[in-house]
Amino acid sequence: MIQSNARRRQAVQSLSTARIAYVQSCWHREIVDQARLGFLKNLKQHGLLREQVERFEVPGAFEIPLQAKLLAKSGRYAAIVAAGLVVDGGIYRHEFVAASVIDALMNVQLETEVPVISVVLTPQRFHQHDEHLKFFRAHFVIKGAEAARACATTIANLEKFRAG
């Protein structure tokens, strides 16, 4: 079992002082940006402030897990939010990337004990026409808002647990 450097270095962080790392892929930025906007817009109602969030960008979803792991191991963040879009371009690669990213994000949080909130979506069908673009932009806003709630709830739960 891997010992958690992050847990050893991380002091118990209260919701009001917790730092959050937001990792976002740049692939399909016009859609993925909407998750960040939804996340930031909904922080305050869950006891968090925009100033507590530090944003990191990576080229695509496949690069998110390594960035998340390095951030988690730093001990500076109470939680990490990961956002990306893995689309089916009609080749097998979609399923491989989607499974790899989601599995790796789960492993990051289990190995480091720093929660990773995933807004990495992997729709089965995606086409770059107006109807899908409109739908996924709106859907990512909703998922960003859900991530704000999940992030705050998870940090609060861990704070209670770690405080003993």
Helices and strands as residue ranges (DSSP letters): H 5-9, E 20-25, H 29-42, G 44-46, G 50-52, E 53-58, G 61-63, H 64-74, E 79-85, H 93-112, E 116-121, H 130-163
